[in-house]
Amino acid sequence: MSRERMAHIEEVVSVGPIAGADNIEVVGVLGWQCVAKKGDFKVGDKCVYIEIDSICPPTEMFQFLEPRKFRVKTIKLRKQISQGLALPIDEAVLALLKKDLHSLKVGDDVTEAMNIDKFQSKSDLEGTRTVNGLKSKMWPITQFLYRFAWFRWLYRIVYPKRTKGFPSWIKKSDEDRIQNNPTRYLGITDPVYRTEKLDGQSATYFVQKTKGLFGIFGKLDFGICSRNLRVGLFSNGSWPEVYKRLQFKDKLEVLYQHYVNLGFDCYGVMFQGEIIGPTIQKNKYHRTENEFYMFSAAWLDSKGKTTYFTMQEMVKIAKMLGLNTVPILDPEYKILPTLEEMLKMAEAKSVISKLPVEREGVVIRTHNQLVSFKVISNKFLLKYADEDEDDPAPEAK
Protein backbone atom coordinates (compact mmCIF):
# COMPACT_ATOMS: atom_id res chain seq x y z
CA MET A 1 0.00 0.00 0.00
CA SER A 2 1.42 3.39 -0.98
CA ARG A 3 2.16 5.95 1.71
CA GLU A 4 0.12 9.09 2.20
CA ARG A 5 1.72 12.09 0.50
CA MET A 6 3.72 13.82 3.24
CA ALA A 7 6.92 15.02 1.51
CA HIS A 8 7.08 16.82 -1.84
CA ILE A 9 9.17 19.18 -3.92
CA GLU A 10 8.10 22.81 -3.58
CA GLU A 11 9.41 26.30 -4.32
CA VAL A 12 10.43 28.81 -1.68
CA VAL A 13 8.11 31.81 -2.06
CA SER A 14 9.49 34.07 0.68
CA VAL A 15 12.42 34.45 3.07
CA GLY A 16 12.34 36.79 6.06
CA PRO A 17 14.06 37.58 9.36
CA ILE A 18 13.01 36.49 12.83
CA ALA A 19 13.26 39.14 15.52
CA GLY A 20 16.08 38.43 17.95
CA ALA A 21 17.48 35.49 15.96
CA ASP A 22 20.87 35.60 14.25
CA ASN A 23 21.10 32.07 12.88
CA ILE A 24 17.57 31.25 11.74
CA GLU A 25 14.97 32.84 9.46
CA VAL A 26 11.42 32.15 8.33
CA VAL A 27 10.86 30.56 4.94
CA GLY A 28 7.53 30.52 3.08
CA VAL A 29 6.52 27.32 1.25
CA LEU A 30 3.04 27.18 -0.28
CA GLY A 31 1.00 28.79 2.53
CA TRP A 32 3.24 27.45 5.30
CA GLN A 33 5.86 29.24 7.39
CA CYS A 34 8.96 27.20 8.29
CA VAL A 35 11.98 28.09 10.40
CA ALA A 36 15.24 27.27 8.60
CA LYS A 37 18.94 27.91 9.01
CA LYS A 38 19.87 31.40 7.83
CA GLY A 39 21.26 31.42 4.29
CA ASP A 40 19.93 27.99 3.32
CA PHE A 41 17.35 29.43 0.92
CA LYS A 42 16.57 32.29 -1.40
CA VAL A 43 13.25 32.99 -3.11
CA GLY A 44 12.73 30.65 -6.06
CA ASP A 45 14.84 27.78 -4.69
CA LYS A 46 13.43 24.28 -4.74
CA CYS A 47 13.20 22.43 -1.44
CA VAL A 48 11.83 19.24 0.03
CA TYR A 49 8.82 20.23 2.09
CA ILE A 50 7.87 17.74 4.81
CA GLU A 51 4.40 18.31 6.25
CA ILE A 52 3.45 18.48 9.91
CA ASP A 53 2.40 15.15 11.39
CA SER A 54 5.15 13.39 9.44
CA ILE A 55 7.42 10.80 11.02
CA CYS A 56 10.98 11.01 9.68
CA PRO A 57 13.42 8.09 9.74
CA PRO A 58 15.97 8.01 12.61
CA THR A 59 18.91 8.83 10.34
CA GLU A 60 21.70 11.39 10.60
CA MET A 61 19.79 13.75 8.33
CA PHE A 62 16.95 14.01 10.87
CA GLN A 63 18.95 13.62 14.06
CA PHE A 64 17.84 17.08 15.27
CA LEU A 65 14.29 15.68 15.53
CA GLU A 66 15.23 12.98 18.01
CA PRO A 67 13.95 15.00 21.05
CA ARG A 68 10.54 15.05 19.30
CA LYS A 69 10.67 11.35 18.50
CA PHE A 70 11.32 12.26 14.83
CA ARG A 71 7.82 13.71 14.48
CA VAL A 72 7.30 17.00 12.62
CA LYS A 73 4.98 19.21 14.69
CA THR A 74 3.75 22.76 14.87
CA ILE A 75 6.22 24.57 17.15
CA LYS A 76 7.31 28.06 18.12
CA LEU A 77 10.93 29.16 17.80
CA ARG A 78 11.79 32.70 18.93
CA LYS A 79 8.01 33.40 18.94
CA GLN A 80 7.80 32.38 15.26
CA ILE A 81 5.37 29.57 14.41
CA SER A 82 7.03 26.88 12.30
CA GLN A 83 4.92 24.28 10.51
CA GLY A 84 6.74 21.61 8.56
CA LEU A 85 10.33 21.21 7.43
CA ALA A 86 11.92 22.90 4.43
CA LEU A 87 15.05 20.93 3.53
CA PRO A 88 17.67 22.24 1.09
CA ILE A 89 18.20 19.88 -1.81
CA ASP A 90 21.85 19.02 -1.25
CA GLU A 91 23.91 16.01 -2.31
CA ALA A 92 22.60 13.86 0.54
CA VAL A 93 18.99 14.53 -0.45
CA LEU A 94 19.70 13.97 -4.16
CA ALA A 95 21.33 10.64 -3.27
CA LEU A 96 18.14 9.57 -1.49
CA LEU A 97 15.93 10.74 -4.35
CA LYS A 98 18.27 9.19 -6.97
CA LYS A 99 17.74 12.21 -9.20
CA ASP A 100 19.54 15.38 -10.20
CA LEU A 101 18.23 18.82 -9.26
CA HIS A 102 17.08 19.71 -12.79
CA SER A 103 14.85 16.63 -13.06
CA LEU A 104 12.92 17.49 -9.89
CA LYS A 105 9.59 19.18 -10.55
CA VAL A 106 7.52 21.25 -8.14
CA GLY A 107 4.82 18.99 -6.73
CA ASP A 108 6.79 15.74 -7.10
CA ASP A 109 5.90 13.30 -4.32
CA VAL A 110 9.09 12.14 -2.58
CA THR A 111 7.50 10.52 0.49
CA GLU A 112 8.65 7.01 -0.38
CA ALA A 113 12.15 8.08 -1.41
CA MET A 114 12.64 10.05 1.83
CA ASN A 115 11.15 7.17 3.88
CA ILE A 116 8.57 9.48 5.50
CA ASP A 117 5.48 8.12 7.25
CA LYS A 118 2.34 9.84 8.50
CA PHE A 119 1.99 10.10 12.27
CA GLN A 120 -0.91 8.04 13.59
CA SER A 121 -2.57 8.91 16.85
CA LYS A 122 -3.81 6.21 19.19
CA SER A 123 -7.27 6.73 17.72
CA ASP A 124 -5.93 6.18 14.18
CA LEU A 125 -4.01 3.09 15.25
CA GLU A 126 -7.15 1.69 16.87
CA GLY A 127 -8.77 1.65 13.43
CA THR A 128 -5.81 -0.25 11.96
CA ARG A 129 -5.74 -2.74 14.82
CA THR A 130 -9.48 -3.27 14.50
CA VAL A 131 -8.98 -4.51 10.94
CA ASN A 132 -5.65 -6.24 11.41
CA GLY A 133 -7.05 -7.92 14.51
CA LEU A 134 -9.07 -10.13 12.17
CA LYS A 135 -6.17 -12.60 11.93
CA SER A 136 -5.80 -12.86 15.71
CA LYS A 137 -9.39 -14.15 15.89
CA MET A 138 -8.74 -16.96 13.38
CA TRP A 139 -8.10 -20.58 14.29
CA PRO A 140 -4.35 -21.42 14.31
CA ILE A 141 -4.71 -23.54 11.17
CA THR A 142 -6.51 -20.66 9.42
CA GLN A 143 -3.73 -18.24 10.40
CA PHE A 144 -1.18 -20.67 8.94
CA LEU A 145 -3.05 -21.07 5.64
CA TYR A 146 -3.69 -17.30 5.39
CA ARG A 147 -0.06 -16.86 4.28
CA PHE A 148 -0.93 -18.46 0.93
CA ALA A 149 -2.50 -16.33 -1.84
CA TRP A 150 -4.92 -19.07 -2.93
CA PHE A 151 -6.29 -19.36 0.62
CA ARG A 152 -6.71 -15.59 1.03
CA TRP A 153 -8.65 -15.57 -2.25
CA LEU A 154 -10.91 -18.37 -0.98
CA TYR A 155 -11.30 -16.71 2.42
CA ARG A 156 -12.48 -13.48 0.82
CA ILE A 157 -15.21 -15.39 -0.98
CA VAL A 158 -16.38 -17.19 2.15
CA TYR A 159 -16.11 -14.10 4.41
CA PRO A 160 -16.51 -11.12 2.07
CA LYS A 161 -17.74 -8.65 4.70
CA ARG A 162 -14.71 -9.24 6.88
CA THR A 163 -12.12 -8.64 4.19
CA LYS A 164 -13.43 -6.00 1.78
CA GLY A 165 -11.67 -2.66 1.69
CA PHE A 166 -12.98 0.90 1.86
CA PRO A 167 -15.79 1.29 -0.73
CA SER A 168 -14.49 2.87 -3.94
CA TRP A 169 -17.64 4.96 -4.42
CA ILE A 170 -17.13 6.86 -1.16
CA LYS A 171 -14.56 9.61 -0.65
CA LYS A 172 -12.37 9.20 2.40
CA SER A 173 -12.90 12.03 4.85
CA ASP A 174 -9.59 13.87 4.80
CA GLU A 175 -9.92 17.49 3.69
CA ASP A 176 -6.87 19.34 2.41
CA ARG A 177 -5.39 22.07 4.63
CA ILE A 178 -5.82 25.62 3.36
CA GLN A 179 -2.02 26.19 3.49
CA ASN A 180 -1.47 23.53 0.82
CA ASN A 181 -3.27 25.60 -1.81
CA PRO A 182 -4.22 29.03 -0.45
CA THR A 183 -4.70 30.62 -3.87
CA ARG A 184 -7.28 28.04 -4.88
CA TYR A 185 -9.23 28.01 -1.62
CA LEU A 186 -9.23 31.76 -1.04
CA GLY A 187 -10.51 32.19 -4.60
CA ILE A 188 -13.63 30.02 -4.26
CA THR A 189 -16.67 31.92 -5.52
CA ASP A 190 -19.35 29.22 -5.06
CA PRO A 191 -21.56 29.50 -1.95
CA VAL A 192 -19.88 27.86 1.06
CA TYR A 193 -20.73 27.06 4.66
CA ARG A 194 -18.57 26.72 7.75
CA THR A 195 -18.62 23.96 10.37
CA GLU A 196 -16.56 23.23 13.47
CA LYS A 197 -13.93 20.54 12.95
CA LEU A 198 -14.18 18.02 15.75
CA ASP A 199 -11.10 16.23 17.05
CA GLY A 200 -12.34 12.64 17.12
CA GLN A 201 -12.45 9.52 14.97
CA SER A 202 -13.74 9.73 11.41
CA ALA A 203 -16.43 7.15 10.64
CA THR A 204 -18.31 6.06 7.53
CA TYR A 205 -21.46 3.91 7.55
CA PHE A 206 -23.06 2.64 4.34
CA VAL A 207 -25.43 0.17 2.77
CA GLN A 208 -25.03 -1.02 -0.82
CA LYS A 209 -27.12 -3.35 -2.92
CA THR A 210 -25.03 -6.23 -4.27
CA LYS A 211 -25.50 -7.53 -7.81
CA GLY A 212 -25.92 -11.12 -6.69
CA LEU A 213 -25.68 -14.24 -8.85
CA PHE A 214 -26.08 -13.48 -12.59
CA GLY A 215 -27.14 -9.94 -11.69
CA ILE A 216 -30.15 -11.07 -9.68
CA PHE A 217 -30.84 -12.13 -6.09
CA GLY A 218 -28.89 -9.12 -4.85
CA LYS A 219 -29.00 -8.24 -1.17
CA LEU A 220 -28.13 -5.27 1.01
CA ASP A 221 -24.54 -5.15 2.27
CA PHE A 222 -24.09 -3.00 5.38
CA GLY A 223 -20.63 -1.62 6.13
CA ILE A 224 -18.62 0.16 8.83
CA CYS A 225 -15.41 2.08 8.08
CA SER A 226 -12.77 3.98 9.99
CA ARG A 227 -11.01 6.84 8.16
CA ASN A 228 -9.19 4.49 5.78
CA LEU A 229 -10.40 0.93 6.36
CA ARG A 230 -13.48 -1.22 6.59
CA VAL A 231 -13.95 -2.81 10.00
CA GLY A 232 -15.97 -5.80 11.15
CA LEU A 233 -19.23 -5.66 13.07
CA PHE A 234 -17.73 -7.60 15.97
CA SER A 235 -14.43 -5.73 16.05
CA ASN A 236 -13.28 -3.57 18.93
CA GLY A 237 -13.37 0.21 18.77
CA SER A 238 -15.87 3.04 18.61
CA TRP A 239 -17.07 2.39 15.04
CA PRO A 240 -19.02 -0.87 15.60
CA GLU A 241 -20.05 0.21 19.12
CA VAL A 242 -21.76 3.32 17.74
CA TYR A 243 -23.21 1.31 14.83
CA LYS A 244 -24.90 -1.18 17.18
CA ARG A 245 -25.92 1.14 20.02
CA LEU A 246 -27.43 3.81 17.72
CA GLN A 247 -29.03 1.15 15.48
CA PHE A 248 -27.33 2.37 12.31
CA LYS A 249 -28.32 -0.73 10.35
CA ASP A 250 -31.99 0.22 10.75
CA LYS A 251 -31.24 3.88 10.00
CA LEU A 252 -29.31 3.02 6.83
CA GLU A 253 -32.12 0.76 5.63
CA VAL A 254 -34.68 3.51 6.32
CA LEU A 255 -32.55 6.02 4.40
CA TYR A 256 -32.01 3.64 1.48
CA GLN A 257 -35.70 2.76 1.24
CA HIS A 258 -36.66 6.43 1.50
CA TYR A 259 -34.82 7.29 -1.71
CA VAL A 260 -35.97 4.14 -3.49
CA ASN A 261 -39.55 5.13 -2.68
CA LEU A 262 -38.90 8.62 -4.02
CA GLY A 263 -38.02 7.05 -7.38
CA PHE A 264 -34.24 7.39 -7.14
CA ASP A 265 -32.15 4.82 -9.04
CA CYS A 266 -30.63 4.11 -5.65
CA TYR A 267 -28.17 1.26 -5.11
CA GLY A 268 -26.60 2.55 -1.92
CA VAL A 269 -26.48 5.32 0.66
CA MET A 270 -23.89 6.41 3.18
CA PHE A 271 -23.26 8.99 5.86
CA GLN A 272 -19.96 10.11 7.35
CA GLY A 273 -19.19 11.87 10.57
CA GLU A 274 -16.96 12.24 13.60
CA ILE A 275 -17.13 10.14 16.75
CA ILE A 276 -16.12 11.73 20.03
CA GLY A 277 -16.12 9.99 23.37
CA PRO A 278 -14.42 9.11 26.65
CA THR A 279 -11.58 7.07 25.10
CA ILE A 280 -11.02 9.22 21.99
CA GLN A 281 -8.33 11.94 21.78
CA LYS A 282 -8.13 12.20 25.59
CA ASN A 283 -11.83 13.10 25.74
CA LYS A 284 -11.33 16.81 25.09
CA TYR A 285 -15.10 17.32 24.95
CA HIS A 286 -15.77 15.62 28.32
CA ARG A 287 -18.23 12.96 27.12
CA THR A 288 -19.41 9.95 29.11
CA GLU A 289 -20.25 7.85 26.01
CA ASN A 290 -19.45 7.86 22.31
CA GLU A 291 -21.39 10.37 20.22
CA PHE A 292 -21.70 10.66 16.43
CA TYR A 293 -21.85 13.94 14.46
CA MET A 294 -22.67 13.72 10.74
CA PHE A 295 -20.82 15.93 8.25
CA SER A 296 -21.71 14.43 4.84
CA ALA A 297 -24.07 11.99 3.13
CA ALA A 298 -24.36 10.58 -0.38
CA TRP A 299 -26.20 8.08 -2.55
CA LEU A 300 -25.06 5.65 -5.27
CA ASP A 301 -26.93 4.86 -8.49
CA SER A 302 -26.93 1.62 -10.51
CA LYS A 303 -24.29 3.00 -12.90
CA GLY A 304 -21.80 3.59 -10.10
CA LYS A 305 -22.20 7.37 -9.87
CA THR A 306 -22.00 8.91 -6.40
CA THR A 307 -24.03 12.04 -5.64
CA TYR A 308 -23.39 13.98 -2.44
CA PHE A 309 -26.31 15.66 -0.71
CA THR A 310 -26.22 19.41 -0.16
CA MET A 311 -25.86 20.86 3.32
CA GLN A 312 -29.61 21.44 3.56
CA GLU A 313 -30.36 17.87 2.45
CA MET A 314 -27.80 16.46 4.91
CA VAL A 315 -29.43 18.38 7.77
CA LYS A 316 -32.82 16.93 6.78
CA ILE A 317 -31.36 13.42 6.65
CA ALA A 318 -29.83 13.79 10.11
CA LYS A 319 -33.13 15.05 11.49
CA MET A 320 -35.06 12.19 9.86
CA LEU A 321 -32.68 9.65 11.41
CA GLY A 322 -32.49 11.38 14.79
CA LEU A 323 -28.76 12.15 14.50
CA ASN A 324 -26.62 15.20 15.19
CA THR A 325 -24.65 17.06 12.55
CA VAL A 326 -21.32 18.69 13.25
CA PRO A 327 -21.89 22.25 14.48
CA ILE A 328 -22.83 24.43 11.50
CA LEU A 329 -21.31 27.79 12.43
CA ASP A 330 -22.35 29.70 9.30
CA PRO A 331 -24.76 28.26 6.69
CA GLU A 332 -23.76 31.11 4.36
CA TYR A 333 -20.11 31.96 4.92
CA LYS A 334 -17.92 34.52 3.19
CA ILE A 335 -14.30 33.43 2.80
CA LEU A 336 -11.92 36.02 4.21
CA PRO A 337 -9.45 37.64 1.78
CA THR A 338 -6.13 36.49 3.29
CA LEU A 339 -4.65 33.31 4.69
CA GLU A 340 -3.68 35.11 7.89
CA GLU A 341 -7.30 36.17 8.50
CA MET A 342 -8.57 32.65 7.85
CA LEU A 343 -6.08 31.13 10.31
CA LYS A 344 -7.05 33.68 12.95
CA MET A 345 -10.74 32.94 12.35
CA ALA A 346 -10.13 29.25 13.10
CA GLU A 347 -9.06 30.06 16.67
CA ALA A 348 -11.97 29.89 19.10
CA LYS A 349 -13.52 27.71 21.78
CA SER A 350 -15.46 24.60 20.79
CA VAL A 351 -19.23 25.09 20.80
CA ILE A 352 -19.93 21.50 21.87
CA SER A 353 -17.49 21.17 24.77
CA LYS A 354 -19.00 21.09 28.24
CA LEU A 355 -15.89 22.90 29.53
CA PRO A 356 -13.85 25.58 27.70
CA VAL A 357 -11.53 23.91 25.17
CA GLU A 358 -9.80 25.15 22.02
CA ARG A 359 -11.56 23.95 18.91
CA GLU A 360 -9.45 22.07 16.38
CA GLY A 361 -10.48 24.42 13.62
CA VAL A 362 -13.15 24.71 10.94
CA VAL A 363 -14.11 22.99 7.71
CA ILE A 364 -15.31 25.01 4.73
CA ARG A 365 -17.51 23.24 2.15
CA THR A 366 -19.30 24.39 -0.96
CA HIS A 367 -23.03 23.76 -0.78
CA ASN A 368 -22.78 21.25 -3.62
CA GLN A 369 -20.05 19.36 -1.68
CA LEU A 370 -17.65 19.45 -4.66
CA VAL A 371 -14.92 21.35 -2.78
CA SER A 372 -13.95 21.30 0.87
CA PHE A 373 -10.90 22.26 2.92
CA LYS A 374 -9.94 22.61 6.57
CA VAL A 375 -8.45 25.50 8.51
CA ILE A 376 -6.73 24.18 11.62
CA SER A 377 -6.28 26.45 14.62
CA ASN A 378 -2.64 27.19 15.40
CA LYS A 379 -3.62 27.66 19.05
CA PHE A 380 -4.96 24.11 19.03
CA LEU A 381 -1.87 22.70 17.32
CA LEU A 382 0.50 24.40 19.74
CA LYS A 383 -1.52 23.37 22.79
CA TYR A 384 -1.50 19.70 21.85
CA ALA A 385 1.95 19.49 20.23
CA ASP A 386 3.78 19.00 23.55
CA GLU A 387 6.12 21.84 22.57
CA ASP A 388 6.64 25.18 24.32
CA GLU A 389 7.84 28.56 23.24
CA ASP A 390 11.37 27.95 24.52
CA ASP A 391 11.78 24.76 22.53
CA PRO A 392 15.43 23.61 22.76
CA ALA A 393 15.74 22.46 19.15
CA PRO A 394 19.35 22.58 17.90
CA GLU A 395 18.53 24.95 15.04
CA ALA A 396 17.18 27.52 17.53
CA LYS A 397 20.32 27.79 19.62
C-alpha positions in Angstrom: 0.0 0.0 0.0 1.4 3.4 -1.0 2.2 6.0 1.7 0.1 9.1 2.2 1.7 12.1 0.5 3.7 13.8 3.2 6.9 15.0 1.5 7.1 16.8 -1.8 9.2 19.2 -3.9 8.1 22.8 -3.6 9.4 26.3 -4.3 10.4 28.8 -1.7 8.1 31.8 -2.1 9.5 34.1 0.7 12.4 34.5 3.1 12.3 36.8 6.1 14.1 37.6 9.4 13.0 36.5 12.8 13.3 39.1 15.5 16.1 38.4 18.0 17.5 35.5 16.0 20.9 35.6 14.3 21.1 32.1 12.9 17.6 31.2 11.7 15.0 32.8 9.5 11.4 32.2 8.3 10.9 30.6 4.9 7.5 30.5 3.1 6.5 27.3 1.3 3.0 27.2 -0.3 1.0 28.8 2.5 3.2 27.4 5.3 5.9 29.2 7.4 9.0 27.2 8.3 12.0 28.1 10.4 15.2 27.3 8.6 18.9 27.9 9.0 19.9 31.4 7.8 21.3 31.4 4.3 19.9 28.0 3.3 17.3 29.4 0.9 16.6 32.3 -1.4 13.3 33.0 -3.1 12.7 30.6 -6.1 14.8 27.8 -4.7 13.4 24.3 -4.7 13.2 22.4 -1.4 11.8 19.2 0.0 8.8 20.2 2.1 7.9 17.7 4.8 4.4 18.3 6.3 3.4 18.5 9.9 2.4 15.1 11.4 5.1 13.4 9.4 7.4 10.8 11.0 11.0 11.0 9.7 13.4 8.1 9.7 16.0 8.0 12.6 18.9 8.8 10.3 21.7 11.4 10.6 19.8 13.8 8.3 17.0 14.0 10.9 18.9 13.6 14.1 17.8 17.1 15.3 14.3 15.7 15.5 15.2 13.0 18.0 14.0 15.0 21.0 10.5 15.1 19.3 10.7 11.3 18.5 11.3 12.3 14.8 7.8 13.7 14.5 7.3 17.0 12.6 5.0 19.2 14.7 3.8 22.8 14.9 6.2 24.6 17.2 7.3 28.1 18.1 10.9 29.2 17.8 11.8 32.7 18.9 8.0 33.4 18.9 7.8 32.4 15.3 5.4 29.6 14.4 7.0 26.9 12.3 4.9 24.3 10.5 6.7 21.6 8.6 10.3 21.2 7.4 11.9 22.9 4.4 15.1 20.9 3.5 17.7 22.2 1.1 18.2 19.9 -1.8 21.9 19.0 -1.2 23.9 16.0 -2.3 22.6 13.9 0.5 19.0 14.5 -0.5 19.7 14.0 -4.2 21.3 10.6 -3.3 18.1 9.6 -1.5 15.9 10.7 -4.4 18.3 9.2 -7.0 17.7 12.2 -9.2 19.5 15.4 -10.2 18.2 18.8 -9.3 17.1 19.7 -12.8 14.9 16.6 -13.1 12.9 17.5 -9.9 9.6 19.2 -10.6 7.5 21.3 -8.1 4.8 19.0 -6.7 6.8 15.7 -7.1 5.9 13.3 -4.3 9.1 12.1 -2.6 7.5 10.5 0.5 8.7 7.0 -0.4 12.1 8.1 -1.4 12.6 10.0 1.8 11.2 7.2 3.9 8.6 9.5 5.5 5.5 8.1 7.3 2.3 9.8 8.5 2.0 10.1 12.3 -0.9 8.0 13.6 -2.6 8.9 16.9 -3.8 6.2 19.2 -7.3 6.7 17.7 -5.9 6.2 14.2 -4.0 3.1 15.3 -7.1 1.7 16.9 -8.8 1.7 13.4 -5.8 -0.2 12.0 -5.7 -2.7 14.8 -9.5 -3.3 14.5 -9.0 -4.5 10.9 -5.7 -6.2 11.4 -7.1 -7.9 14.5 -9.1 -10.1 12.2 -6.2 -12.6 11.9 -5.8 -12.9 15.7 -9.4 -14.2 15.9 -8.7 -17.0 13.4 -8.1 -20.6 14.3 -4.4 -21.4 14.3 -4.7 -23.5 11.2 -6.5 -20.7 9.4 -3.7 -18.2 10.4 -1.2 -20.7 8.9 -3.0 -21.1 5.6 -3.7 -17.3 5.4 -0.1 -16.9 4.3 -0.9 -18.5 0.9 -2.5 -16.3 -1.8 -4.9 -19.1 -2.9 -6.3 -19.4 0.6 -6.7 -15.6 1.0 -8.7 -15.6 -2.3 -10.9 -18.4 -1.0 -11.3 -16.7 2.4 -12.5 -13.5 0.8 -15.2 -15.4 -1.0 -16.4 -17.2 2.2 -16.1 -14.1 4.4 -16.5 -11.1 2.1 -17.7 -8.7 4.7 -14.7 -9.2 6.9 -12.1 -8.6 4.2 -13.4 -6.0 1.8 -11.7 -2.7 1.7 -13.0 0.9 1.9 -15.8 1.3 -0.7 -14.5 2.9 -3.9 -17.6 5.0 -4.4 -17.1 6.9 -1.2 -14.6 9.6 -0.7 -12.4 9.2 2.4 -12.9 12.0 4.9 -9.6 13.9 4.8 -9.9 17.5 3.7 -6.9 19.3 2.4 -5.4 22.1 4.6 -5.8 25.6 3.4 -2.0 26.2 3.5 -1.5 23.5 0.8 -3.3 25.6 -1.8 -4.2 29.0 -0.5 -4.7 30.6 -3.9 -7.3 28.0 -4.9 -9.2 28.0 -1.6 -9.2 31.8 -1.0 -10.5 32.2 -4.6 -13.6 30.0 -4.3 -16.7 31.9 -5.5 -19.4 29.2 -5.1 -21.6 29.5 -1.9 -19.9 27.9 1.1 -20.7 27.1 4.7 -18.6 26.7 7.8 -18.6 24.0 10.4 -16.6 23.2 13.5 -13.9 20.5 12.9 -14.2 18.0 15.8 -11.1 16.2 17.0 -12.3 12.6 17.1 -12.5 9.5 15.0 -13.7 9.7 11.4 -16.4 7.2 10.6 -18.3 6.1 7.5 -21.5 3.9 7.5 -23.1 2.6 4.3 -25.4 0.2 2.8 -25.0 -1.0 -0.8 -27.1 -3.4 -2.9 -25.0 -6.2 -4.3 -25.5 -7.5 -7.8 -25.9 -11.1 -6.7 -25.7 -14.2 -8.8 -26.1 -13.5 -12.6 -27.1 -9.9 -11.7 -30.2 -11.1 -9.7 -30.8 -12.1 -6.1 -28.9 -9.1 -4.9 -29.0 -8.2 -1.2 -28.1 -5.3 1.0 -24.5 -5.1 2.3 -24.1 -3.0 5.4 -20.6 -1.6 6.1 -18.6 0.2 8.8 -15.4 2.1 8.1 -12.8 4.0 10.0 -11.0 6.8 8.2 -9.2 4.5 5.8 -10.4 0.9 6.4 -13.5 -1.2 6.6 -14.0 -2.8 10.0 -16.0 -5.8 11.1 -19.2 -5.7 13.1 -17.7 -7.6 16.0 -14.4 -5.7 16.0 -13.3 -3.6 18.9 -13.4 0.2 18.8 -15.9 3.0 18.6 -17.1 2.4 15.0 -19.0 -0.9 15.6 -20.0 0.2 19.1 -21.8 3.3 17.7 -23.2 1.3 14.8 -24.9 -1.2 17.2 -25.9 1.1 20.0 -27.4 3.8 17.7 -29.0 1.2 15.5 -27.3 2.4 12.3 -28.3 -0.7 10.4 -32.0 0.2 10.7 -31.2 3.9 10.0 -29.3 3.0 6.8 -32.1 0.8 5.6 -34.7 3.5 6.3 -32.6 6.0 4.4 -32.0 3.6 1.5 -35.7 2.8 1.2 -36.7 6.4 1.5 -34.8 7.3 -1.7 -36.0 4.1 -3.5 -39.6 5.1 -2.7 -38.9 8.6 -4.0 -38.0 7.1 -7.4 -34.2 7.4 -7.1 -32.2 4.8 -9.0 -30.6 4.1 -5.6 -28.2 1.3 -5.1 -26.6 2.6 -1.9 -26.5 5.3 0.7 -23.9 6.4 3.2 -23.3 9.0 5.9 -20.0 10.1 7.3 -19.2 11.9 10.6 -17.0 12.2 13.6 -17.1 10.1 16.7 -16.1 11.7 20.0 -16.1 10.0 23.4 -14.4 9.1 26.6 -11.6 7.1 25.1 -11.0 9.2 22.0 -8.3 11.9 21.8 -8.1 12.2 25.6 -11.8 13.1 25.7 -11.3 16.8 25.1 -15.1 17.3 25.0 -15.8 15.6 28.3 -18.2 13.0 27.1 -19.4 9.9 29.1 -20.2 7.9 26.0 -19.4 7.9 22.3 -21.4 10.4 20.2 -21.7 10.7 16.4 -21.9 13.9 14.5 -22.7 13.7 10.7 -20.8 15.9 8.2 -21.7 14.4 4.8 -24.1 12.0 3.1 -24.4 10.6 -0.4 -26.2 8.1 -2.5 -25.1 5.7 -5.3 -26.9 4.9 -8.5 -26.9 1.6 -10.5 -24.3 3.0 -12.9 -21.8 3.6 -10.1 -22.2 7.4 -9.9 -22.0 8.9 -6.4 -24.0 12.0 -5.6 -23.4 14.0 -2.4 -26.3 15.7 -0.7 -26.2 19.4 -0.2 -25.9 20.9 3.3 -29.6 21.4 3.6 -30.4 17.9 2.5 -27.8 16.5 4.9 -29.4 18.4 7.8 -32.8 16.9 6.8 -31.4 13.4 6.6 -29.8 13.8 10.1 -33.1 15.1 11.5 -35.1 12.2 9.9 -32.7 9.6 11.4 -32.5 11.4 14.8 -28.8 12.1 14.5 -26.6 15.2 15.2 -24.7 17.1 12.6 -21.3 18.7 13.2 -21.9 22.2 14.5 -22.8 24.4 11.5 -21.3 27.8 12.4 -22.4 29.7 9.3 -24.8 28.3 6.7 -23.8 31.1 4.4 -20.1 32.0 4.9 -17.9 34.5 3.2 -14.3 33.4 2.8 -11.9 36.0 4.2 -9.5 37.6 1.8 -6.1 36.5 3.3 -4.6 33.3 4.7 -3.7 35.1 7.9 -7.3 36.2 8.5 -8.6 32.6 7.9 -6.1 31.1 10.3 -7.0 33.7 12.9 -10.7 32.9 12.4 -10.1 29.2 13.1 -9.1 30.1 16.7 -12.0 29.9 19.1 -13.5 27.7 21.8 -15.5 24.6 20.8 -19.2 25.1 20.8 -19.9 21.5 21.9 -17.5 21.2 24.8 -19.0 21.1 28.2 -15.9 22.9 29.5 -13.9 25.6 27.7 -11.5 23.9 25.2 -9.8 25.2 22.0 -11.6 24.0 18.9 -9.5 22.1 16.4 -10.5 24.4 13.6 -13.2 24.7 10.9 -14.1 23.0 7.7 -15.3 25.0 4.7 -17.5 23.2 2.1 -19.3 24.4 -1.0 -23.0 23.8 -0.8 -22.8 21.2 -3.6 -20.0 19.4 -1.7 -17.7 19.4 -4.7 -14.9 21.3 -2.8 -13.9 21.3 0.9 -10.9 22.3 2.9 -9.9 22.6 6.6 -8.5 25.5 8.5 -6.7 24.2 11.6 -6.3 26.5 14.6 -2.6 27.2 15.4 -3.6 27.7 19.1 -5.0 24.1 19.0 -1.9 22.7 17.3 0.5 24.4 19.7 -1.5 23.4 22.8 -1.5 19.7 21.8 2.0 19.5 20.2 3.8 19.0 23.5 6.1 21.8 22.6 6.6 25.2 24.3 7.8 28.6 23.2 11.4 27.9 24.5 11.8 24.8 22.5 15.4 23.6 22.8 15.7 22.5 19.2 19.3 22.6 17.9 18.5 25.0 15.0 17.2 27.5 17.5 20.3 27.8 19.6 
